[in-house]
Amino acid sequence: MHPVLAAVANPRRRTLRIVVTPEHEATLGARLEVLAQAHPIGSASPEVMPREALERLLPRGAVHQGVAAMVDALDEPDIDDICRATENQHDARVIVLDQVTDPHNVGAVIRSAAAFGVAAVVVQDRNAPPATGTMAKAASGALERVPLVQVVNIARALDRLKQAGYWCVGLDAVATLAINESDLTGKVALVLGSEGEGLRRLTRERCDAMVRIPIAKGVESLNISNAAAVALYELARRS
């Protein structure tokens, strides 16, 4: 429900089709109609159809709440756009994901990014999932608020962020320095790797510092979306 409403309300997103089941039409139909009519570039009006018909439109196993939308992709900003947009923000935050391939994890990270006012989430175009309904559902509407920036090369993207004044901080479970003991003032690009392999060598070498989240002994690591949320809270606490 949340990603559909957020997508339909987004003035930068064109909605091609909205479908809703009869049992949800009473609670959502009028709201969707108002959003569609108010949209600056036009939006489809909601269609009512049985649940079985709706489910035939969706990927096998897709979980829904009686509503779905077909939407155009958003315009994709590049890393230079983000650097320009945050030029005068002394405490801007960016998340960089290195080979995180699970759309649920990426969506959950985007949701945390929205909660903490992050300027963008950066991923590599070859090793990241597309912004599908699965990711949008995990992001719970945040995909409409936080730009998802796809880059060809993560290492070069970090170099560009450094040129723009960002301090690049990598998360690593075995780092010597704890995140709560590090200097995280100013612009920060928080760099997270895949849960299995972590950060790649070139990505690690581009980081200005490596930090860890202090957790109990015997626990290897946190899920990447949980680690992102904890780290973002620590960054917010310092600002």
N, C-alpha and C positions, 0 to 999 in steps of 0.2 A: 504493500500500500504506500509506504513512505517514498520509495524511489519513483513510483509512478506519479504521485502528486507533485514531487519535486521537479520531475522532468517536464510535466505539463505546465508548471508554474514558471519554468526557466525561460526568460525572454530570449535567450540565445539558442534555444533548442526548438526545432520544429517537430510537432507531433503529427504523425501520419494516420494513426489509428488508435482508438481507445476502446477496449471491450470490458464489460462488467457483467457479473452474473446477476440474476434477478434478486437474489437475497441480499446483495450488497448495493443494488441500484438505489434503494431508498435512502441509504446513508451517504453514498458517494456520488450518485448521479448528478445531483444539483451542484455539488461543489466542483465536479469535473467540468460541467457545462459552463459555469461561471469562469473558471480558469481558461477554458478554451475560447470563450468569447472575448476575454480580456487580453488574449495573447497578441503582442504587437505584430508578429509575422504570420499569424494565422495558426489554427490548430483544429484537428478533427473533433467533432462532437462524439460523446460516448455512445457506443452501441451496446444493447442488452442482449446477452445470449446465454443459453444454458451452460452450466459448469462443464459438461462433457465436451461441448463444442469449443469452449475456451481452451480446455486442456489439449485439444487436438492442434491448436495453433502454437503451443509451447513445446520446447524441447522435452523429451522423455524424462520424467522424474522431476520436472521443475516444480518448485514449491511456490504457491501464490496465495493471495488472500481475496480471490474473487475479482481481481482486476489486473489488467495487463495493458501495455502500450507499445506500439511500434513507433520509434522515433529516429530522426536523422542523427548522425554522429555530430558531436560538437566540433567546432573549429579547434585545431590543435595548436597551442602556443609552442614556441621553441624556447630553448634555454636563454637566449638573448632577451626574449619578451619578459621572462621572469626577472632577469637581472635589471632591466629597465623599470619594471613595475615596483621593485623593492629598493630602488636606488636611494631613496631618502628615508628608508625605514631602518633605523639603527639596530633594531633587535629582530629583524626578519628571520624566519625559520623556513627551511626547505628540507624535505626528506628525499633521500636518494636510495633506491632499492636496487641491489646488485643481484641479478639472476633469481628473483623471487617470482616463481612461475604459477603459484596457486591463486586463482582469481578470488577465492574467499579471503585469503590472507591480504592480498593487495586491497580489496574492498574494505576490509576491517582497518587497515592502516590509513586509508583515505578517510574513513569515519573518524578515527582518532585525530587525524590531521585537521579536519574541520573543527573538531571540538577545541583544539588548541591554537587555532588561527594560523595554521601553516600556509605559506604562500603557494606551494606547489609540491607535488609528488613526482619525482623523476624516475623513469624506468628506461631500460635499454629495449629498443624496438624488437630485437631478435629473440630476447629471452624473457619476455613479459607477456602475460595473457592480454587479449583484447578486452576492451571495455564493453563486455556483453551484459546481458541481464543478470547473470550470476554475480558478476562484480558489483553491478549497481545495487542488487539486493543486499549484498554484504555491506556495502557502503551506506545503506539506509538513507539515501537522498544526498549524501555528501559528494557524490560524483558530480553534482550540479554546482557545487560550491568551491571545490578544490581542483585547480587545473592539473590534469595528468599529462606530463610532458614526456614524450618519447624521444630518445636520443640514439644516435648511431653508436656512440662510444662513451661509456661511463667515465673513464679516466679523463677524456677531453672535457666532458661536462663539468667535472670537478675542477679542472684547470680554469674553466670559464667562470665558475662560481668564485674561485679564489681571486680572480682578477676583479670581480665585483665586490670584493671585501668580505667574503664568507670565510669562516673558520670551519674546515671540514673535519668532522669528528666521527670516527668509525666505532661501531659497537662490536665488542669481542668478549666472549665469556671468559677468556684467559688473559685479558689485558691486565697490566699491573695497576693501572690507575683506576680507581672507582669513579663513577660518573658524579657522585655527590662531592668528590674531592677535587674536581677539575674546574678550570676557569671556562665557563660557558656564556660569558657576556658577549655582546655584539651580535653580528650576523652569524648564524650557525647553519651549516648543512649537515644533517644527521644521516649517516651512511650505514645501512643495514644490509647484510648478506643473507643468502638462503640458509635455511635451518640446517641443512645437511653439510654443505661445504663452507659456509660463511663467506667472507669477502675474498674475492680473487686477489692474486698478488699485485697486479697493477693498480687495482682499486685501493688496496691497503696502502700501497706506496704513495698514493696521492693524498691520503689523509694526514692532516696536521697532528692529530692525536688519536690514540686508541683508548677507549674506556670500557669498563664493564659495569653491569648492574649487579650490586651485591645481593646474592641470593644464598639460601641455605646450602650447606655442604650436602653432597649426595644428589643434588638436582643439577643436571648438566646444563640446561639452558631454559629460557622462556620461549614460548611461541612468539614468532616475529611480531605479530600484531600487539601482543601484550608487552613485549619489550619496547616497541615504538611508543605505546601509551605511557609507560613508566618513564621513559627518557624524555618525552615531550612534557610531562608534568614537571620533571626536574628542571627543564629549560624554562618553563613558565614560572616556576618558583623563583628563579634567579632574575627574571626580567623586571 
